[in-house]
Amino acid sequence: MVETSLFTREDKWRDASPRPTPLRRRSLYEAVTERLREMVLEGELEPGSRISEKELCEAFEVSPTPLRQALKVLVSEGLVEMLPNRGAKVTEVDVQEVADLFDVMTVLEGLSGTLLASRASDAEIAEIRGLHECMMEQFRNNQRREYFQLNQAIHRRLSEIAGNRVLLELETSLTLKITRARYAANMQMGRWEESAREHEYFVEALERRDAQGLSAAMSLHMRKTGNAVIRRLKQD
């Protein structure tokens, strides 16, 4: 069975050089983890659904070992749960937990905005503007999946630029717990358009280094996203 189908071109180049076998195995399991996480977050594997190791091994063209390693990572992230003697399944989405998470994320985004206004360098602000323009290009082309990936990258980069390690760790952990729901909500056309406008507002506030405006814009963006997510979850 071929175990390199998930490698990127760079992965294949690294594998061609004389490196120890454990590094090759680690690269493969990371690739499987990334793809499996993507399937869960984007709803390809639905909440509550059972995970068939056999089917996934065949689809990924890998042996069970890297898949099981990947499943362990997703268990630690709360995206998958192991069932005693019955394999694994995708975790259910708890509406109240998601609402509670967004309450916290809204406050954290406000803090992030305050820090960003004074800590972001000119080069980092230009970087965010560039990412935003790329994201808006995906919006205009109706490329929803690509748009969402850039959206996530922007939020992650803003957390990094804010320069507070505790804040970054908290936002990273909480984001994993709500990404599935955010993806579903952002795929609604009305919310998608609104979200894109909100991004423009806080990028402009960042460029002005308007701490109060940026904090308010980022908090409002997260609050509206949370409201859309909760509405969507209650409909399902």
C-alpha positions as CSV (number, residue, x, y, z in Angstrom):
1,M,0.0,0.0,0.0
2,V,1.4,3.4,-1.0
3,E,1.8,5.8,2.0
4,T,3.0,9.0,0.3
5,S,-0.2,10.2,-1.4
6,L,-0.9,12.9,1.2
7,F,2.6,14.4,0.9
8,T,3.1,17.9,-0.5
9,R,5.9,18.4,-3.0
10,E,8.1,19.7,-0.2
11,D,7.3,16.6,1.8
12,K,8.4,14.4,-1.1
13,W,11.6,16.4,-1.5
14,R,12.4,16.0,2.1
15,D,11.7,12.2,1.9
16,A,14.1,11.9,-1.0
17,S,17.0,13.1,1.1
18,P,18.8,10.8,3.5
19,R,16.8,11.2,6.7
20,P,15.9,8.8,9.4
21,T,12.7,6.8,9.0
22,P,10.9,8.3,12.1
23,L,10.9,11.7,10.4
24,R,9.2,10.3,7.3
25,R,6.5,8.6,9.4
26,R,5.9,11.8,11.4
27,S,5.4,13.8,8.2
28,L,2.9,11.3,7.0
29,Y,0.9,11.2,10.2
30,E,0.8,15.0,10.2
31,A,-0.5,15.1,6.7
32,V,-3.2,12.6,7.6
33,T,-4.0,14.6,10.7
34,E,-4.4,17.8,8.7
35,R,-6.7,16.2,6.2
36,L,-8.8,14.4,8.8
37,R,-9.2,17.6,10.8
38,E,-10.3,19.4,7.7
39,M,-12.9,16.8,7.0
40,V,-14.3,17.2,10.5
41,L,-14.2,21.0,10.6
42,E,-15.8,21.4,7.2
43,G,-18.6,18.9,7.9
44,E,-17.4,16.2,5.5
45,L,-17.5,14.0,8.5
46,E,-20.7,15.0,10.3
47,P,-21.1,15.4,14.1
48,G,-22.0,12.0,15.6
49,S,-20.9,10.0,12.6
50,R,-18.8,6.9,13.0
51,I,-15.3,6.9,11.6
52,S,-14.4,3.9,9.4
53,E,-10.7,3.3,9.6
54,K,-10.9,0.9,6.7
55,E,-12.6,3.4,4.4
56,L,-10.2,6.2,5.4
57,C,-7.1,4.1,5.0
58,E,-8.2,3.2,1.5
59,A,-9.1,6.8,0.6
60,F,-5.8,8.2,1.9
61,E,-3.8,5.2,0.7
62,V,-2.1,4.8,4.1
63,S,-1.8,2.0,6.7
64,P,-3.8,2.1,9.9
65,T,-0.8,3.4,12.0
66,P,-0.7,7.1,10.8
67,L,-4.5,7.2,10.8
68,R,-4.7,6.1,14.4
69,Q,-2.0,8.6,15.4
70,A,-4.1,11.3,13.7
71,L,-7.2,10.2,15.5
72,K,-5.4,10.6,18.8
73,V,-4.5,14.2,18.0
74,L,-8.2,14.9,17.1
75,V,-9.3,13.3,20.3
76,S,-7.0,15.7,22.2
77,E,-8.6,18.6,20.3
78,G,-12.1,17.5,21.2
79,L,-13.1,16.8,17.6
80,V,-13.2,13.0,17.9
81,E,-14.0,10.6,20.7
82,M,-13.0,7.0,21.1
83,L,-15.7,4.4,21.8
84,P,-14.6,1.4,23.9
85,N,-14.2,-1.5,21.5
86,R,-16.2,0.3,18.9
87,G,-13.7,2.6,17.2
88,A,-14.1,6.3,16.9
89,K,-16.8,8.9,16.1
90,V,-17.0,12.6,15.4
91,T,-18.0,14.5,18.6
92,E,-21.4,16.2,18.7
93,V,-21.7,20.0,18.8
94,D,-23.1,21.2,22.1
95,V,-25.1,24.4,21.4
96,Q,-24.7,25.8,25.0
97,E,-21.0,25.1,25.0
98,V,-20.6,26.9,21.7
99,A,-22.5,29.9,23.0
100,D,-20.3,30.0,26.1
101,L,-17.2,29.8,24.0
102,F,-18.3,32.7,21.9
103,D,-18.9,34.8,25.0
104,V,-15.3,34.3,25.9
105,M,-14.0,34.7,22.4
106,T,-15.8,38.1,22.1
107,V,-13.9,39.4,25.1
108,L,-10.6,38.0,23.9
109,E,-11.0,39.6,20.5
110,G,-11.6,43.0,22.1
111,L,-8.3,42.6,24.1
112,S,-6.5,41.5,20.9
113,G,-7.7,44.6,19.1
114,T,-6.4,46.9,21.8
115,L,-3.0,45.2,21.8
116,L,-2.7,45.1,18.0
117,A,-3.2,48.9,17.6
118,S,0.1,49.6,19.5
119,R,2.1,46.4,18.9
120,A,1.7,45.7,15.2
121,S,4.5,46.9,13.0
122,D,3.9,48.7,9.7
123,A,5.1,45.5,7.9
124,E,2.7,43.3,9.8
125,I,-0.2,45.7,9.1
126,A,0.6,45.6,5.4
127,E,0.7,41.8,5.7
128,I,-2.8,41.7,7.2
129,R,-4.0,44.0,4.4
130,G,-2.5,41.7,1.8
131,L,-4.2,38.6,3.3
132,H,-7.4,40.5,3.5
133,E,-7.3,41.5,-0.2
134,C,-6.6,37.8,-1.1
135,M,-9.6,36.8,1.0
136,M,-11.8,39.3,-0.6
137,E,-10.8,38.0,-4.0
138,Q,-12.0,34.6,-3.0
139,F,-15.2,36.2,-1.8
140,R,-15.8,37.9,-5.2
141,N,-15.1,34.6,-6.9
142,N,-17.5,32.7,-4.7
143,Q,-14.7,30.5,-3.5
144,R,-16.1,29.7,-0.1
145,R,-13.7,27.1,1.1
146,E,-10.7,29.2,0.1
147,Y,-12.2,32.3,1.7
148,F,-12.8,30.5,5.0
149,Q,-9.2,29.2,5.1
150,L,-7.9,32.7,4.6
151,N,-10.3,34.0,7.2
152,Q,-8.9,31.6,9.7
153,A,-5.4,32.5,8.7
154,I,-6.1,36.2,9.3
155,H,-7.5,35.6,12.7
156,R,-4.6,33.4,13.7
157,R,-2.1,35.9,12.4
158,L,-3.8,38.8,14.3
159,S,-3.5,36.7,17.5
160,E,0.2,36.2,16.9
161,I,0.9,39.8,16.1
162,A,-0.9,40.9,19.3
163,G,2.1,39.6,21.1
164,N,0.6,37.9,24.2
165,R,1.4,34.3,24.4
166,V,-1.4,33.5,26.9
167,L,-3.9,35.2,24.7
168,L,-2.6,33.2,21.7
169,E,-2.9,29.9,23.5
170,L,-6.4,30.6,24.7
171,E,-7.7,31.7,21.3
172,T,-6.0,28.8,19.5
173,S,-7.6,26.3,21.9
174,L,-11.1,27.9,21.8
175,T,-11.0,28.3,18.0
176,L,-10.6,24.6,17.5
177,K,-13.7,24.0,19.5
178,I,-15.9,26.3,17.4
179,T,-14.4,26.1,13.9
180,R,-16.9,23.5,12.7
181,A,-19.8,25.7,13.7
182,R,-18.2,28.9,12.3
183,Y,-17.6,27.2,9.0
184,A,-21.3,26.3,8.7
185,A,-22.5,29.7,9.7
186,N,-20.1,31.6,7.3
187,M,-21.4,29.5,4.4
188,Q,-24.8,31.3,4.7
189,M,-24.7,34.0,2.0
190,G,-26.2,36.7,4.2
191,R,-23.7,36.2,7.0
192,W,-20.8,35.7,4.5
193,E,-21.4,39.1,3.0
194,E,-21.7,40.7,6.4
195,S,-18.6,39.0,7.7
196,A,-16.6,40.2,4.7
197,R,-17.6,43.8,5.4
198,E,-16.7,43.5,9.1
199,H,-13.2,42.3,8.2
200,E,-12.8,45.4,6.0
201,Y,-13.8,47.6,9.0
202,F,-11.3,46.2,11.4
203,V,-8.5,46.1,8.9
204,E,-9.1,49.8,8.3
205,A,-9.1,50.4,12.1
206,L,-5.8,48.5,12.3
207,E,-4.3,50.7,9.6
208,R,-5.4,53.8,11.6
209,R,-4.0,52.2,14.8
210,D,-7.4,53.1,16.3
211,A,-7.2,51.0,19.5
212,Q,-10.8,51.7,20.6
213,G,-12.3,51.3,17.1
214,L,-10.3,48.1,16.4
215,S,-11.2,46.5,19.7
216,A,-14.9,47.3,19.2
217,A,-14.9,46.1,15.6
218,M,-13.2,42.8,16.4
219,S,-15.5,42.1,19.4
220,L,-18.6,42.9,17.3
221,H,-17.4,40.7,14.5
222,M,-17.0,37.8,16.9
223,R,-20.3,38.5,18.6
224,K,-22.2,38.5,15.3
225,T,-20.5,35.4,14.1
226,G,-21.5,33.7,17.4
227,N,-25.1,34.8,17.0
228,A,-25.2,33.4,13.4
229,V,-23.6,30.1,14.6
230,I,-26.1,29.6,17.4
231,R,-29.0,30.3,15.0
232,R,-27.7,27.8,12.6
233,L,-27.1,25.1,15.2
234,K,-30.7,25.6,16.6
235,Q,-32.0,25.1,13.1
236,D,-30.2,21.7,12.6
